Amino acid sequence: MKVIDLRLRIYIAILLVVIVIGMIGLIVLEKFSPFDAFYLIISTISTVGFGDIHPTTTAGRFLIILIILTGVGCFVGVMANAIEYIIDERDRAKRLEKINMVIGVFFSEVGIPLLKKLSAKDPDISGIQNALIVTNNWSEDDFAQAMALLKKHVCRLDSRTISLPDLHEFFAQHKGFLVSLLENPEIGEHDTFTELLHSVFHLVEELMAREQLTDLPVTDYAHLSGDINRVYSHLVMEWLTYMHHLKKQYPYLFSLSMRTNPFDKNASPIVV
């Protein structure tokens, strides 16, 4: 939870307590109706103070003094933090939009080619392939069902079936691009994509740390399989999340992404 969210909730909670206690006190001490008590409390803490309704007893006036000392500050705090929250959310939306643009470049440069390489070696691809043929008719429920299916999908890629030297060469060609993504300070706000990048970089480091990538021990192949499956799992889910984003925000980019779907054997950018 962000600090601003916590502050706003605390101010609102205190303000509600002040309103409730103040209303009860005015009803008991001044014999006000619940509405009149609420009316006086709100006009007091908002500093409007019409004066058409006011306490007549000493105890009631003392209660209003306490409400002024506590309620007005809380009311101002709520207003200030609410405005700050709205501005923060607006700025965050703009930052996320920029991040999604970066994610789009990632998939164009690295994500889609890597998905094609890895999904081709997925022994259980038939269990998810048809469910990932995203179309223009997909609804929110379709995306939710596809994501639920992916979360249940167990990635069982075997590094022995993948050309590790080719994979090493692929990452070597794109390492500069991947490093530039990590250097982007705004990427850290997108937790799941950051996790994907970290898993990719770990695999890159594992591959580059070895002098050779053939005739490895069985235990080492098993270790690399775990790293590859981690990347594959994150990559598929991030791809689907990105497709969902394009479907809602950028239909023209979504159209191209549908025609280049890495899980569609008949995919083609050519419009027919």
N, C-alpha and C positions, 0 to 999 in steps of 0.2 A: 504494500500500500504506500502510495506517495505521501510525502509530508503534508502537502497541501490538502489531500483528501482527509488525512487524520485530523488536521487543524479544523477543517470545515465541519467534520462530524462532531468534534468536541464542542465547538461553539454552538452548533445546532442543539446538541443534547443539553448544554447548560441553559440555553435560551428557553427550551421547552420546559425545563424544570422550573425556571423563574416564572414563566407564564402560568403554569399549573398551580404552583404554590401561591402566586399573587392572586389568582382567581379565587382559590379556596379562602385565602385570608380576607379578601374583600367581601365575599359572600357571607362569611361568618361575622366579620367585624362591622361591616357597613350595611349588611342585609341587601346587597345588590343582587339583581338577577344574574344568572350565568352569562347572559349576553352583555349586560352592562359592565360586568366585571371584566370580561374579555375585551370589550371596547376600550375601557379605561386603560387596561394594561398595554394594549397595542398602541394607543395614542401616546402613552407615556414613553415606552421604550423606543418608539420611532421618532421621538422628540417633536411630534406635532403638537400635542397638548392643547386640544380645543378648549378645555375648561368647562364644557357644558355639563360634564359629570365629574364630581370631585368628592374625595372623602371628607367626612364631617367630624369624625372622631380623632382623638390624638393617636390612638393605636393605628387607625387606618392611614393617617398621614405619615406616621413612622414607617409603615409598610411600603408606602409609595416611595419614600426616600430610599429605602433599601432596594426597591425595584429600579429606581433611577441609577443608583450606584452600580448595580450588577447588570441589569437588563440592557441599558443603553450601550454599554461597552460590548456586550455579547452581540447585540443587534448590529452594531457597526462592524464587529468582527465577522459576522456571518456575511454581510453585504460585501465587505472587502475581499474575503476569501472566495466568495461565490464568483465575483468578477475575475479574480486571479485564476480561478479554476477554469472558467470559460475561455479566457485568453490562452491558458496553458493547453487546454484541449484543442483549441484552434491551431496553435503552433505545432502541437504534436501531430495533428492530422496532416499538416503541410510536410512535416519531416517524414512521416510514414509514406506519403506520396512520393517523395524523393527516393526513399529506400526501395519502394516497389519498382521504381524505374531502374535502380541499380540491380535489383533482383532479376528484372527482365533481361538486362544485359548479361548477367551471369548465366541464365538459362540459354541465351542465344550462343554465347561463347563456349560455355563449359557444360552446363546442366543437361541440355538435350543430347549432345553427342555422348556424354557419359551415361545417361539413361539408356541410350540405344545399346551401348557396349555391354552394360551390366544386365539389362533386362533380357538380352539375347542369351545369357547364361543362367537365367533363373529357371531352375528345374520345375518350379511351381507357377510359372507365369500364366498358365491357362486358368488358374483360379482367380486371377485379378484382371487379366487382359481385357476381356469384354466389358468389365465394369468400369474401365478407364477410358473407354472410347467416348470422350466428352462431346456432346452435340449442342447445338444452339437452343435446343428445347429443354435442356437441363434446368431443373428447379433447385431451390435451396435444399429440398429433401433429397434430391439425386446426389448432390455434392456431399451431404451429410452421410448418406448410405455408403457412398464410395469411400469416404474417409474412415467410416467404421470398419469397412472391409479391410482397408489397408492396415489398420491398427491390429487386426487379428492375423494378418498375413505374416507368416514366419519366413524370414529371408534365409535361404539355405544355399547361397552361392558358394561354390568351391573354387578357391584360388588356383587349383591345379587345372581347371578348365578354362581359365582366363590367361591370355598372353600378358604376363606381368611386364616383360620388356616393352611391349606396345603401350601398356597402361602408364609405365614410367615415362615413356617418350611423350605421351599425351599431356601428362601433368607438367613435364619440363617445358613444353611449348607454351603452357598457360600459367606458369608459376608467377610471372610478373603481374599478370592480371589478377590472380588470386591474392597476391600480397597487397595490391592496391585496394582491394575490397576490405581487407582487414584494417587498412590505414584510414578508412572512412569512419570518422567518429560517430556518425549517426547509425551505422549498422548495428551497434551494440543495443539499440532500442528494440530491435527485432530478435527476440530471444531464440526462436526456433531456427531462423536462418543463420544466426551466429553459431548455433550448435552444429548446423550442417557444415559451415565453413571450418569449424574446429575439427570435425571428424574428417573432412577432406584433407586438411593440412596434416593431420596425424598420419593418414595413409600415405600422403606424399613423402613425409619424412621417413616413414618406414621403408618405402621403396627406394629412396635415395640413399639410405644408410647402408644398403647391401651392395657389395661389390659385384655380385651376380644375382640374377633373378630366375635362374633355372637350376634344376637338380638340387633343390633345397630339401632339408629334412622334413619329414612328415609333420613334425611339431611346428615347424616354422610356417609351412603351408596353412596349417590350422590357425595359427595366430593371424596370418594375413587374411584368411577367410573371415575372421571375426571383424577385422578392420574394414574390409570391403563391404560386409553385410551392414555394418553400422552406417557407412556412407550411403549405401543403396536404400536403406530404410528411411533415413532422413530425406534423401533426395526425392523419392517418390511422393512423400507426403507434402514436401514443400512445393513440388511441381503442381500437385492438385490444388493446394492453397492458392498458388499464383494463378492458375486457370480460373479459379473462383473469383479472384480479384478482377481479372480481365473481363470476365463475363458481366460483372456488375458495372465496371468503370469504363472499359475501352473495347467496345464491340468489334471495332476494326482490327485491333491487335488480337482479340480473341479468335476472330475468323482465321487469321494466319496460323495461330497456335493450334487450332483444331486440325488444320490441313497439314501440320507438321508433327502431329501427335506421335511421340516415340513408341507408343504401345499399339499403334495402328499399322498393320503390315501394308495396308494399301494407301498410306498417307502420302500426299503429294501437294506441294505448294501451288501446283497448276490448278486453276479454277476451271471446272468442266460443267 
